[in-house]
Amino acid sequence: MPENAKNLSGTRKVNRGPSAGPENRRALIAAAREVFAADGLQAPFNAVAKKAGVGQGSLYRHFPDRIALAVAVFDENLDQLEAAVAAPDATLNDLLDDVIEQALVSTAFIDLIWTNVNDERVAHIGARLNALVEKLLAREHAAGRIGEHVETADVLLAISMLADVLARSEADERHAMAERARTMFRNAFAPR
């Protein structure tokens, strides 16, 4: 948009150049969460730019396709999970609760990530999640809050099954489904 162009409200929109990049990126990720949560992956890609209040050029500079955008959303989710798990009193139940809350609003992205698991841009997501679960599981075992029979692979399988089920459930059924999963996981992972 030329520097003297007017936006929908009739005011001039000033091009701030490269300095707006990080802010635009954050706005695009937040907008993507909303747009795809409401309309699924079939939502027009340019709806994300519109919701974020940036031009399509900015969208494609940051995220050339839906996979790149989904990876950015998951990276942000993992940043939040890592920060939560870093708290010394964080438990596996806390992690599962956080994963469920993220899955409830990221269902469209979950499907996109699973169908593109071999894409090199997606590979690091699994490694980050694995490291996060390993760290938390060691703490849980040491505190006796989780059974010694529970391995990292068990927790990762539970998380992936839950995310997949939530992604494929009707929106109005997801909270009840998540609650059943919480109960099931707590029972399966309890010390014996």
C-alpha positions in Angstrom: 0.0 0.0 0.0 1.5 3.4 -0.9 2.5 5.5 2.1 -0.2 8.0 1.4 -3.0 5.4 1.0 -5.9 5.4 3.3 -7.2 2.5 5.3 -10.8 1.6 5.8 -11.3 4.2 8.5 -10.1 6.9 6.2 -6.9 7.6 8.1 -3.5 7.3 6.6 -1.7 4.1 7.1 2.0 4.8 7.5 4.5 2.2 6.3 6.8 1.6 9.2 9.1 -0.6 7.1 11.2 -3.4 8.6 10.8 -2.2 12.1 7.2 -3.4 12.0 8.3 -7.0 11.2 8.2 -8.5 14.6 5.0 -6.8 15.6 3.4 -7.9 12.3 4.5 -11.5 12.8 3.0 -11.6 16.3 -0.3 -10.1 15.0 -0.4 -12.7 12.1 0.1 -15.6 14.5 -2.7 -14.3 16.8 -5.0 -13.7 13.9 -4.3 -17.1 12.5 -5.4 -18.7 15.8 -8.7 -16.8 15.6 -9.4 -17.2 11.9 -8.6 -20.9 11.7 -10.3 -21.7 15.1 -13.5 -20.2 13.7 -13.4 -21.3 10.1 -10.9 -24.2 10.0 -8.1 -24.6 7.5 -10.4 -23.9 4.6 -10.5 -20.2 5.7 -8.9 -18.0 3.1 -5.3 -17.4 3.8 -5.7 -13.6 3.2 -8.3 -13.5 6.0 -5.4 -13.9 8.4 -3.7 -10.8 7.0 -7.0 -8.9 7.1 -7.6 -9.9 10.7 -4.1 -8.9 11.7 -4.4 -5.6 10.0 -1.4 -6.1 7.7 -1.1 -6.5 4.0 -0.9 -9.8 2.1 2.7 -9.1 1.3 3.6 -9.0 5.0 1.7 -12.3 5.5 3.6 -14.1 2.7 6.9 -12.6 3.7 6.5 -14.1 7.2 4.6 -17.2 6.2 4.8 -18.3 2.6 2.2 -21.1 3.2 -0.1 -22.6 5.8 2.5 -25.0 7.0 4.9 -22.2 7.9 2.1 -20.5 9.8 1.1 -23.7 11.6 4.7 -24.3 12.6 4.9 -20.7 14.0 1.7 -21.3 16.1 3.1 -24.6 17.4 6.5 -23.0 18.2 4.7 -20.3 20.2 2.6 -23.0 22.0 5.8 -24.9 22.8 7.4 -21.7 24.2 4.4 -21.4 26.5 4.6 -25.1 27.6 8.4 -24.8 28.2 7.9 -21.8 30.4 5.1 -23.5 32.3 7.2 -26.7 32.8 10.2 -24.7 34.0 8.3 -23.8 37.2 9.6 -26.2 39.9 6.1 -27.1 41.0 4.8 -27.9 37.5 3.3 -31.4 37.2 2.4 -33.8 34.4 -1.3 -32.9 35.1 -0.4 -29.2 34.5 1.2 -30.1 31.2 -1.7 -32.2 30.1 -4.1 -29.4 31.1 -2.1 -26.8 29.1 -1.8 -29.1 26.1 -5.6 -29.6 26.2 -6.3 -25.9 26.4 -3.9 -25.3 23.4 -5.4 -28.2 21.4 -8.9 -26.8 22.0 -8.0 -23.6 20.1 -5.5 -25.1 17.6 -7.4 -28.0 16.2 -7.1 -26.9 12.6 -3.3 -26.6 12.9 -3.0 -30.0 14.6 -4.4 -31.7 11.5 -2.1 -29.7 9.2 1.0 -30.6 11.3 0.1 -34.4 11.4 -0.4 -34.5 7.7 3.0 -32.9 7.1 5.0 -34.6 9.8 7.8 -35.4 7.4 8.2 -31.7 6.3 11.6 -30.5 7.5 10.0 -27.4 8.9 7.9 -29.6 11.2 10.5 -32.0 12.5 11.8 -29.8 15.4 8.3 -29.6 17.0 8.5 -33.3 18.0 12.0 -32.9 19.3 11.0 -29.9 21.5 8.0 -31.7 22.9 10.1 -34.8 23.6 12.7 -32.8 25.5 10.0 -31.0 27.5 8.2 -34.2 28.5 11.5 -35.9 29.4 12.4 -33.1 31.8 9.0 -33.1 33.4 8.7 -36.8 33.6 12.1 -37.1 35.5 10.8 -34.6 38.0 7.4 -36.5 38.3 9.2 -39.8 38.9 11.5 -38.3 41.5 8.5 -36.9 43.4 6.6 -40.1 43.2 3.6 -38.4 41.5 3.7 -40.7 38.5 4.3 -44.4 38.1 7.7 -45.7 37.2 6.1 -47.6 34.4 5.3 -44.4 32.6 7.9 -43.5 29.9 8.3 -40.4 27.7 6.9 -42.3 24.7 3.7 -43.0 26.8 3.1 -39.4 27.5 3.9 -38.3 23.9 1.5 -41.0 22.6 -1.2 -39.7 25.0 -0.7 -36.1 23.9 -0.8 -37.0 20.2 -3.9 -39.2 20.6 -5.7 -36.5 22.6 -4.8 -33.8 20.1 -5.9 -35.9 17.2 -9.3 -36.7 18.9 -9.9 -33.1 19.8 -9.1 -32.0 16.3 -11.6 -34.4 14.9 -14.4 -33.8 17.4 -17.2 -31.3 17.0 -16.4 -28.0 18.8 -19.2 -28.4 21.3 -18.0 -31.9 22.3 -14.3 -31.0 22.8 -14.4 -29.9 26.5 -16.2 -33.1 27.6 -13.8 -35.2 25.6 -10.8 -33.4 27.1 -12.2 -34.0 30.6 -12.6 -37.7 29.9 -9.1 -37.9 28.6 -7.7 -36.1 31.7 -9.3 -38.7 34.0 -8.1 -41.5 31.8 -4.5 -40.3 31.7 -4.4 -39.6 35.5 -5.5 -43.1 36.2 -3.1 -44.7 33.7 -0.1 -42.7 34.8 -0.7 -43.0 38.6 1.8 -44.8 40.8 1.0 -48.5 41.2 
